[in-house]
Amino acid sequence: MSFETTLTQDQIDLYTGQGFWQDRTITDFLDEVAARTPDKVAFADPRRQITYGELKQEVDRCALGFLELGVRPGDVVSFQLPNRIEWVVTHFAASRIGAVSNPLIPIYREREISFMVGLAKSKVIVVPSEFRGFDYPAMVERLRPEWPHLEHVLVVDGKPGQGVLPWSEFMATPWEEQRDGAELATLRPDPNEVTLLIFTSGTTGEPKGVMHTHNTLVAANSPLPARLGITDESVIHIASTLAHLTGFLYGARLPVQNGATGILQDVWDARSFVELVEKHRITYTSGATPFLHDLLGAPNLAGQDLSSLERFCCMGAPIPRAIVREARQKLPDMVVLGGWGQSENALVTLGVPGDPEEKIVDTDGCPWPGMRIRVVDAGGNELPANHDGHLQVTGPFLFVGYAERLELTREGFSGEWFDTGDLARIDEGGYLKISGRMKDVVIRGGENIPVVYVENALYENDKIDSVAVIGVPDPRLQERACACVVLEPGAGDFSFEEMQQYLKEKGVARQYWPEKLVVLPEFPRTPSGKIQKFQLRDSIGGDA
């Protein structure tokens, strides 16, 4: 299939002419590094490591295998894998033949996965046999009748079964003996074609499938080396899921674009991260602010050598001043930087090493080359420095539309400017500060919790008359979700445990479950009947 996008020839000419779009794919970088340093370690995960020469071989074999399974340019390959080398191989192999990668967060369950794979019309899905106690093949089997386009299920660590192909068997098959390996070169995609379909939690009841091209993704990573000092000698760590754009860009692709080494951590644990830093001489990591909080509290922090760790980039939540100061005290060789971005526009702003403390804690950094930001009033008029307004973004990192939702995409733009849904201000130096959210989203440790989605699930409970999910302050995660409910007359009790069990049965991913429940006799409302969430936040937030 092929997705309709908003990409225009004028955009192609503009960003190509300015040098931001290089007309390169991620496998172009892989081929170059594999030819130059085939024996260098490309990635290490909790189970194995792989050199660049070996990675290229696995990617090519997987790509030929996909072709044998009937995957063609424009088809979607979904994969719900933890941070493992198989994730990287799957993505690069899909890219190699012009297929569209659709990474799915491992903690998603039936409710999310059924919609996402259905909208993507995925031809192949790759899942683990088990991760953190969950049976992924069983979930796929339950959902498979809803996916008429799905033809193949590959299972990492799986055993042969009806309609399931074990990854080990798939990768052990010498596809290159059955297909002409030269075929891969003929399938190199146009870098302006869609290569990524990644879902983001919106403010409506359904996730949005964000589409990126090869050019937008390569462009998003290209400026990082200059600002962060990344070279082919860097060792780049990621613990955030690779199925988030942060993990996708900086965990799976940034090492290859720079010929560096990537260290993949599949389950975040600060003690283990400290050990990984010393073992691999990690120089750079990125993640939400709670990761930094946990690192500074790691019980083995003082006992191991972390002198190699130069950069910790925090995205998704503010960095408290106390944490910045503690980091400088405990890890004086490490620079903490804050940044802001979205799935629709990658990382738009990031701090600069050497920034004073007030810039680190009071702003979200300044834009990358080529990316432009502005704040406007309700009428769309640009505001001067230090005025709060609606944040808009444009530039070469910007997505090319929501899949199968082109009208929704167009509604999000004012000319070339994308309306981010955030409130912000920009200071005289061009530094951004997010000051609020127009979108009804709770941000828990950098992870967006789609409020309306959770509310819609709870509304289906027969006991509940009305529901409002709000964010309440948390010292570590910044916010946690709290479900406020008004029960139907005669419904009896509704406990926190009952709510959790209900959301589990509805197939809602655990990280979306509210962590507090408040049952109220009624909600504060406007004269028109709208729930006044700010009053709920004021009355309940202080008791969190």
Secondary structure, DSSP 4 states (H G I P E B T S, - for coil): --------HHHHHHHHHTTS-----HHHHHHHHHHH-TTSEEEE-SS-EEEHHHHHHHHHHHHHHHHHTT--TT-EEEE---SSHHHHHHHHHHHHTTPEEEE--TT--HHHHHHHHHHHT-SEEEEES-BTTB-HHHHHHHHGGG-TT--EEEEET---BTTEEEHHHHHHS-HHHHS-TTHHHHTPPPTTSEEEEEEE--SSSS-EEEEEEHHHHHHHHTTHHHHH---TT-EEEE-S-TTSHHHIIIIIIHHHHTT-EEEE-SS--HHHHHHHHHHHT--EEEE-HHHHHHHHT-TTGGGS--TT--EEEEESS---HHHHHHHHHH-TTPEEEEEEEETTTEEEEE--TT--HHHHHH---EEPTT-EEEEE-TTSPBP-TT--EEEEEESTT----BTT-HHHHHHTEETTEEEEEEEEEE-TTS-EEEEEESS-EEEETTEEEEHHHHHHHHHTSTTEEEEEEEEEEETTTEEEEEEEEEEPTT-----HHHHHHHHHHTT--GGGS-SEEEE-S---B-TTS-B-HHHHHHHHHTT-
